[in-house]
Amino acid sequence: MSTEISPLAPKSYPDMPVIEGVRFATAAAGIKYKGRTDVLLVLMDEGTEVAGVFTRSLCPSAPVDWCRANLAHGKARALLVNSGNANAFTGKKGKAAVELSAEIVSKAVGCAAPEIYLASTGVIGEPLPAEKFAGVIDGLVSQAATGSWLETAKAIMTTDTFPKVSTRTVDLGGVAVTLNGIAKGAGMIAPDMATMLSFLFTDAPIAASVLQALVSEAVGGSFNAITVDSDTSTSDTALLFATGKAASRGAPMISDIEDPRLAGFRVALGDVMLELAQHIVRDGEGARKFVEVRVEGATSDVSAKRIALSIANSPLVKTAIAGEDANWGRVVMAVGKAGEPADRDRLAIWFGDVRVAVEGERDPGYSEAAASAVMKQQDIVIRVNLGLGEGTSRVWTCDLTKAYVEINGDYRS
């Protein structure tokens, strides 16, 4: 965990309301470091529904395998998260570690093991000493309370420099329901579902099947639209839990994704997931610039996104941004290498509101001073119009600085 807070960190945090049916506690179990909070236990009341999306990495962690298998039940009573060790690429030991972790928690909570959800973040390839959870779980269960969501978010940080939280209150059938989310992530960020973890909680009474449809829909424009370094983690996990406690206040049970009463919640979920995703980019390892890449005029939305990611993932584009260099030629390069339909002579590029290139050449009114002024800003928009169709996409990234190399050069030390 870095001691220097990212210059892109939020200046303030929202007041995070209590979610009825959710309690949590944190502890230092000594998973990797001594004296550092590294375990989070979230307890949820009986009847809590759950859904989730995970990494598409073909080398997923043992906790990802565990959670995927349990989603079929759609019920959750507890979430155990540890930092410092990803329990990934740990073979049979990794599988045994998740089984032991779930057994320890299920006994302490008094529920079935498949109702326990697990997530781990940290170093890959190191066996997870799951037996260390036994020394803290009983205490966590007894201490669990509706405390500070900000402190909860801090408990899952690794190279993050600030906690990531978001909240919305929305109308569901005439009753106010709350949605809270926390996340962690700063490096190995190019989610593909979706080292990114995000956990969302609501008191809305929504069936697991509907939750699954909602989170699968929202992930495309949020966690799957960000990149720090183009590397998809083995551990990426986003879980959405619904306690249903708002039903006692008259909130209707939602069991159909087409229910019109779901409209406000659907928007709120997308907003919370996008806000958390953007916080992750703003905390990108060594980041000093927050960048939105907009691609328009592509042959399809899918093509636009591939081109946008080609730009956002380009080390040459990202280092030019770090150096505040208005080098639009690197954007041309990234468009051309994307493997998607593009016509050099129809291409137009903007840095902020400054058009730098049009119709296959530098803009006739190009001003180096104006373009450079845009690059000196903390938040930058790069816009590309391909002039071929109606396809559009937006992705978010950050610059690539020397600090990224330094952080990752000694990550395991």
Salt bridges, closest charged atoms under 4 A:
GLU4 OE2 - ARG288 NH2 3.19
GLU20 OE1 - ARG249 NH1 3.67
ASP45 OD2 - LYS245 NZ 3.30
GLU49 OE2 - LYS75 NZ 2.33
GLU99 OE2 - LYS95 NZ 2.78
GLU103 OE2 - LYS107 NZ 3.12
GLU151 OE2 - LYS154 NZ 3.11
ASP160 OD2 - LYS164 NZ 2.85
ASP160 OD1 - LYS184 NZ 3.92
ASP192 OD1 - ARG56 NH1 2.88
ASP203 OD2 - ARG249 NH2 3.34
GLU217 OE2 - ARG266 NE 2.83
ASP259 OD2 - ARG261 NH2 2.80
GLU275 OE1 - ARG168 NH1 3.08
ASP283 OD2 - LYS164 NZ 2.70
GLU292 OE2 - ARG294 NE 2.45
GLU292 OE2 - ARG394 NH1 3.86
GLU296 OE1 - ARG383 NH1 3.24
GLU324 OE2 - LYS289 NZ 2.79
GLU324 OE1 - LYS376 NZ 3.64
GLU340 OE2 - ARG306 NH1 3.16
ASP343 OD2 - ARG346 NE 3.58
ASP345 OD1 - ARG344 NE 2.96
ASP363 OD2 - ARG355 NE 2.42
ASP379 OD2 - ARG282 NH2 2.76
